[in-house]
Amino acid sequence: MKQYIKKTFAAFLTTIALGHSSFTVAQSMPDTTSTASKVPFDGFDQSWLNGNDRRDSSVFHIPYFTPCILVDINSTHSFNNPIDHTVVGSTALSRNDEMVVSGVNLGGDFTYGNAHARFITQFGARSQVVPRNDLSTFRGQYDLADAYRNMTEAYVGYHFDKMYGINIDMGLFMSYIGLNSYYQQENWEYQASFTSDNTPWYFNGIRLQMYPTQHLKVEAWVINGWQSYGIFNAMPGFGANITYMPKEYIKMLTNDYYGTDVAGLYGRHRFHSDNSFYLRYYQGSKSKGINRAAFTITGDIGLEQGDGVNGFNNGDAVHNPAQYFMSCMAYNHIWFAKNKLGWYIGGGWMTNPGRYLVLAPTGEASPLPNPANPSQNGGVSGSTPFTENPGDKFTGWDCSTGFRWMPNQSLEFKVEWVHREANVPYFAGPGGVTGPTGYTYNTVPTGWVPDLVKSESRIVAAFLFRL
C-alpha cells in the first residue's frame, strides 16, 4: 500500500503546471475507481524546478483526500530604515524589522472517480498584500476583496481519460505567468524579481487542460481578468498555456493573455506574453559534492492599446504615448550536501512606460480615470510623488543571492540578500510612506508626501514549512 501511495503521489506531482504553480489533477490521487492509465510527464523528477513542489511523497495516507499545510514566516531588514517599517514594491514582504506571519495555508485536494476539487485557505499578511492590487473590487456592491482574500485556490473540475488526460476546472486558481509560484515553499528565491512580482498571482474563471502526449500540455482560460476577482469592464480575459518537457532535465513554456483591464476604459486592450526555459545542466551523485545544478530564464513582453495609449508606438506626452511592458530574469541554483543545501544567484530587469503593471508604492491605486485631477489618474489615493499616468516612465533592475537549508522535504530555512533599483523614486526611504511619525493614526500634515528613493538593499530570512 505504501508503494502504491508513493507512486500515485509522484504521478500527482508530475502534473504540476509551472509558473505561479498550482496542482492540476490528472489521475493524481489514490483512487481505485478511475481507469486512467496514461500520466503526463510520468517518471520525470521535477523537484529541481523553480516554482515547483520539491517533495516526492506525502506523509498523509488518506483515501480521496490529500491535505495541504503550508506556513511561511519571514523577517526582513531594509538598509533604508523606513520609520514606518513598510516594504514597498513587494508581494512577498510587508514589514521591515519585524517577525511576520506572511502566509498560513490550509486545505487540500479531493478526488472521487474522475471528479476533483482543490480548496486552499489563506491567512496572514499576504491575504492583505496581494488582494490590495486588485482594483476590480471597486466595481459595484459587495466587497470581493474581503469575500475572497482568505482563499488562494478554490475550484472544482472533472478529469476525462482521453489522450494523456483532459481536465476542466472552474473557480479560483493560481496564475502561471511569471515563473515563480505563489507559494514560497516552491521557489528558489524569496523576493521575486520584477517580472514575477508585477504579473498576476491568481485567476478567477474556467480553464481547460489537455495533454495530447506524455510531454505536452495545452491549456486555455476564460477568466474575469488580470489578477482580478471581478471583471473590470464588459469583456472577460482570455489566455493560454503551452508547456513542453521533452526530457526530465529540460522544460519550455509560454503563457499568453488578452483582456481589458483598466476600469472604465472599454477601448483599452492588454496583451501579454510570458515565456520561460528551464535546464538542469548537471546531475551528479547524491552522496557527495555538488548534487545537481540548474538555471531558468524568463522573458515577458506586453502592451496596452487604445483609449489614449499606443502600445510600442510613442505619440507625444499627451496624445497616445507608448504603454508597454518588457522584462527578463534569470536564476542559477546549485544543490549540494545530499540536496540539503542550496545556493542561488540571479536577477532581472523591467521597463513599463505607463506603469500599468508596477505595484503602487503607497496605498491602493485609483480605480477610475480622474479628468479633474490628472496627477492621480491611475495613481494612488492622497498625495504622492509616484503617479501612473499614460506615458510615465518606469525602469527597474534587481539582483539577489541566497542560501537554502532543507533538512527534509517539509522544512526549509532561507537567508537572502536583495538589491533593487529604479529610474524614479519608488522604494521606501527613511521617512516612510504612511506619515511623518510612522503611525497611521496621527494626522498627516498638509503637504507631506511619502519618502520614496531610487534604490534599496535588504536582508531576508524565512522559515518555510509544508506537509
Stockholm file with secondary structure:
# STOCKHOLM 1.0

chainA/1-467         MKQYIKKTFAAFLTTIALGHSSFTVAQSMPDTTSTASKVPFDGFDQSWLNGNDRRDSSVFHIPYFTPCILVDINSTHSFNNPIDHTVVGSTALSRNDEMVVSGVNLGGDFTYGNAHARFITQFGARSQVVPRNDLSTFRGQYDLADAYRNMTEAYVGYHFDKMYGINIDMGLFMSYIGLNSYYQQENWEYQASFTSDNTPWYFNGIRLQMYPTQHLKVEAWVINGWQSYGIFNAMPGFGANITYMPKEYIKMLTNDYYGTDVAGLYGRHRFHSDNSFYLRYYQGSKSKGINRAAFTITGDIGLEQGDGVNGFNNGDAVHNPAQYFMSCMAYNHIWFAKNKLGWYIGGGWMTNPGRYLVLAPTGEASPLPNPANPSQNGGVSGSTPFTENPGDKFTGWDCSTGFRWMPNQSLEFKVEWVHREANVPYFAGPGGVTGPTGYTYNTVPTGWVPDLVKSESRIVAAFLFRL
#=GR chainA/1-467 SS CHHHHHHHHHHHHHTCBTTTTBCCCSSCSCCTTCCCCCCTTTTCCCTTSTTSCCCSSCSCCCTTEEEEEEEEEEEEEETTCCTTCBCCSCSSCCBSSSEEEEEEEEEEEEEETTEEEEEEECBSTHHHHTGGGCGGGGSSSSCHHHHHTTEEEEEEEEEECSTTCEEEEEEEEECCTTSSCSSGGGCSCSSCCHHHHTSCSEEEEEEEEEEEETTEEEEEEEESSTTCSSCSSSSCEEEEEEEEEEETTEEEEEEEEEECCSTTCTTCEEEEEEEEEEEEEEECCSSSSEEEEEEEEEEEEEEEEETTEETTCCCCSSSSCCCEEEEEEEEEEEEETTTTEEEEEEEEEEECTTCSSSCCSSSCBCSSCCTTCGGGTTSBSSSCSCCCCTTCCCEEEEEEEEEEECSSSSEEEEEEEEEEEESSSCEECTTCSSCTTSCTTSCCCTTCCCCEESEEEEEEEEEEEEC
#=GC SS_cons         CHHHHHHHHHHHHHTCBTTTTBCCCSSCSCCTTCCCCCCTTTTCCCTTSTTSCCCSSCSCCCTTEEEEEEEEEEEEEETTCCTTCBCCSCSSCCBSSSEEEEEEEEEEEEEETTEEEEEEECBSTHHHHTGGGCGGGGSSSSCHHHHHTTEEEEEEEEEECSTTCEEEEEEEEECCTTSSCSSGGGCSCSSCCHHHHTSCSEEEEEEEEEEEETTEEEEEEEESSTTCSSCSSSSCEEEEEEEEEEETTEEEEEEEEEECCSTTCTTCEEEEEEEEEEEEEEECCSSSSEEEEEEEEEEEEEEEEETTEETTCCCCSSSSCCCEEEEEEEEEEEEETTTTEEEEEEEEEEECTTCSSSCCSSSCBCSSCCTTCGGGTTSBSSSCSCCCCTTCCCEEEEEEEEEEECSSSSEEEEEEEEEEEESSSCEECTTCSSCTTSCTTSCCCTTCCCCEESEEEEEEEEEEEEC
//
